């Protein structure tokens, strides 16, 4: 793969479309080939100090003795290590720097968050050299560092420090994934950005209908279910190519067969499965609807029009509609498929809003 050859990659796509699973699978293949892997989910990291600690912990965990010490430390809130493990920690400090203490001393990174993060960003290169290993670092939800709250400080300054450190590092490849494509492109595409052309965008191919047919048929057959061809097509139609939605409808359809005491999956079973999928996501959809309501005064009106495939600018101020669209996009609720072409990334949410409307 490109990562194995030392290239850096950028993957962008809406949440719950299989992006992280694809990246995790790529890392898994590299680990089986002898690579060290470091995986950081920025969606779960709230501060610079946490970022530094997570990156150091993820890097050191490639050494099995240190991985056990880190796990024990997190459980106990202090270092718990036998003589052999203590020796491994001391050896690693001598090789990689005293700064690794931040994973063995809870709260230590808060003393100098920026300094420790700079160290953490350089650590994959240090361990690559010390252990004669190739390393791949995976940053998931990378757009979080440029979000409105900028949890790790000024995004431009941080990406400049990243570029300066990364380009001096050997033996390390970087994989960046994000669920807001416009933000990811803004981080990596404009010439004035620090990460300009630092990684090539890798498009995720959608799962085609034939692949869905084969995969779903196999899953139903494994559960001794007979699925009608029309029922299979209906699952694919309702899922609209969205991996998580399609699998949820299939799962709830299978559950319906158990409740009905049948092994035959027909169109009526799929309708029950669709209702079950909508019910399973109802609370999440209610929460998203409230987010849309708060995002912009025209948020729900514009969301309804996008959901129904209607012209969005009709009878509303263009500037206000544009800002509402941008707010929905920035929240990861809709995506742009081209000039003036807005779509929901989640087909179940789109159906929920269609049923809840009108909002005008």
Residue pairs with C-beta under 8 A, 6 or more apart in sequence:
1 26
1 29
1 30
2 9
2 200
2 202
3 9
3 26
3 30
3 136
3 173
3 175
4 30
4 33
4 35
4 134
4 173
6 134
6 173
7 173
7 199
7 200
8 173
8 174
8 175
8 176
8 198
8 199
8 200
9 173
9 174
9 175
9 176
9 199
9 200
9 201
9 202
10 176
10 177
10 178
10 184
10 188
10 199
10 200
10 201
10 202
11 19
11 22
11 23
11 175
11 176
11 177
11 178
11 201
11 202
11 204
12 19
12 177
12 178
12 179
12 180
12 181
12 184
12 185
12 201
13 19
13 179
13 181
13 204
14 179
14 181
14 332
14 335
14 345
14 346
15 179
15 332
15 345
16 242
16 243
16 244
16 245
16 346
17 204
17 242
17 243
17 244
17 345
18 204
18 207
18 243
18 244
19 177
19 179
19 204
20 140
20 177
22 204
23 138
23 140
23 175
23 177
24 39
24 138
26 175
27 37
27 39
27 136
27 138
27 175
30 37
30 134
30 136
31 37
34 133
34 134
35 133
35 134
35 135
35 136
36 59
36 62
36 124
36 127
36 128
36 131
36 133
36 134
36 135
36 136
37 62
37 135
37 136
37 137
37 138
38 55
38 58
38 59
38 62
38 124
38 135
38 136
38 137
38 138
39 58
39 138
39 140
40 51
40 54
40 55
40 58
40 137
40 138
40 139
40 140
41 140
41 141
42 51
42 139
42 140
42 141
42 142
42 144
42 145
43 140
43 141
43 144
45 51
45 54
45 144
45 151
46 151
47 113
47 151
47 152
48 113
48 114
48 117
48 151
48 152
48 153
49 109
49 110
49 113
49 116
49 117
50 109
51 117
51 120
51 152
52 102
52 109
52 113
52 116
52 117
52 119
52 120
53 102
53 103
53 109
53 116
53 120
55 117
55 120
55 121
55 123
56 99
56 100
56 102
56 103
56 116
56 119
56 120
56 123
57 70
57 103
59 120
59 123
59 124
59 127
59 135
60 66
60 67
60 70
60 92
60 96
60 100
60 103
60 123
60 127
61 67
61 70
62 127
62 131
62 133
62 135
63 88
63 92
63 127
63 131
65 84
65 85
65 88
66 85
66 88
66 89
66 92
68 85
69 79
69 80
69 81
69 85
69 88
69 89
69 104
70 103
70 104
72 79
72 80
72 81
73 79
73 80
73 103
73 104
73 106
77 106
78 106
79 89
79 104
79 105
81 89
89 100
89 104
92 100
93 100
93 101
95 126
95 130
96 123
96 126
96 127
96 130
97 119
97 123
97 126
99 116
99 119
99 120
100 123
101 108
102 108
102 109
102 116
108 116
109 116
114 153
117 152
118 161
118 165
121 161
121 162
121 165
121 166
122 165
122 169
124 135
124 137
124 169
124 172
125 135
125 165
125 168
125 169
125 170
125 171
125 172
127 133
127 135
128 134
128 135
128 169
128 170
128 171
128 172
129 170
129 171
133 171
134 171
134 172
134 173
135 171
135 172
135 173
136 172
136 173
136 174
136 175
137 172
137 173
137 174
137 175
138 175
138 177
139 174
139 175
139 176
139 177
140 177
141 177
141 178
141 179
142 176
142 177
142 178
142 184
142 187
143 178
143 179
143 180
143 183
143 184
143 187
144 151
145 151
145 152
145 155
145 158
145 159
146 155
146 183
146 186
146 187
147 183
152 158
155 187
156 194
159 187
159 193
159 194
159 195
160 194
162 194
162 195
163 194
163 195
163 198
166 172
166 174
166 198
167 198
174 198
174 199
175 199
176 184
176 188
176 199
178 184
179 332
180 329
180 330
180 332
181 335
182 329
182 336
183 330
185 201
186 193
187 193
187 195
188 195
188 196
188 197
188 198
188 199
188 201
189 196
190 196
206 241
207 215
207 241
207 243
209 236
212 235
212 236
212 239
212 241
212 246
213 232
213 236
216 227
216 232
216 235
216 236
216 246
216 250
217 227
217 232
219 250
219 254
220 226
220 227
220 250
220 254
220 265
221 227
223 254
224 263
225 254
225 257
225 263
225 264
225 265
226 263
226 264
226 265
227 265
228 264
228 265
228 266
228 267
230 266
230 267
231 253
231 265
231 266
231 267
231 269
231 270
234 267
234 270
235 246
235 249
235 250
235 253
235 270
235 273
236 246
238 245
238 246
238 249
238 270
238 274
238 347
239 245
239 246
239 247
239 249
239 250
239 347
240 246
240 347
242 345
242 346
242 347
245 277
245 346
245 347
245 348
248 277
248 280
248 281
248 348
249 270
249 273
249 274
249 277
250 273
251 273
251 277
252 272
252 273
252 274
252 275
252 276
252 277
252 280
253 265
253 269
253 270
253 272
253 273
253 274
253 276
254 265
254 273
255 273
255 276
256 269
256 272
256 273
256 276
257 263
257 264
257 265
257 269
260 269
260 272
262 269
277 348
278 348
278 351
278 352
281 348
281 349
281 352
282 352
285 348
285 349
285 352
285 353
288 333
288 349
289 300
289 352
289 353
289 356
291 331
291 333
292 299
292 300
292 303
292 328
292 331
292 333
293 299
293 300
295 324
295 327
295 328
295 331
296 302
296 320
296 323
296 324
296 327
296 328
297 320
297 324
298 316
298 320
298 321
298 324
299 324
299 327
299 328
300 353
300 359
301 316
301 324
301 359
301 360
302 312
302 316
302 321
302 324
302 325
302 328
303 328
303 333
303 334
303 353
303 359
304 310
304 353
304 354
304 357
304 358
304 359
304 360
305 311
305 312
305 314
306 312
306 325
306 328
306 334
306 342
306 343
306 344
306 350
307 344
307 350
307 351
307 353
307 354
307 357
308 354
308 357
312 321
312 325
312 342
313 321
325 334
325 342
328 334
328 342
329 335
329 336
329 342
332 345
333 344
333 345
333 346
333 349
334 342
334 343
334 344
334 345
335 342
335 343
335 344
335 345
336 342
336 343
337 343
344 350
344 353
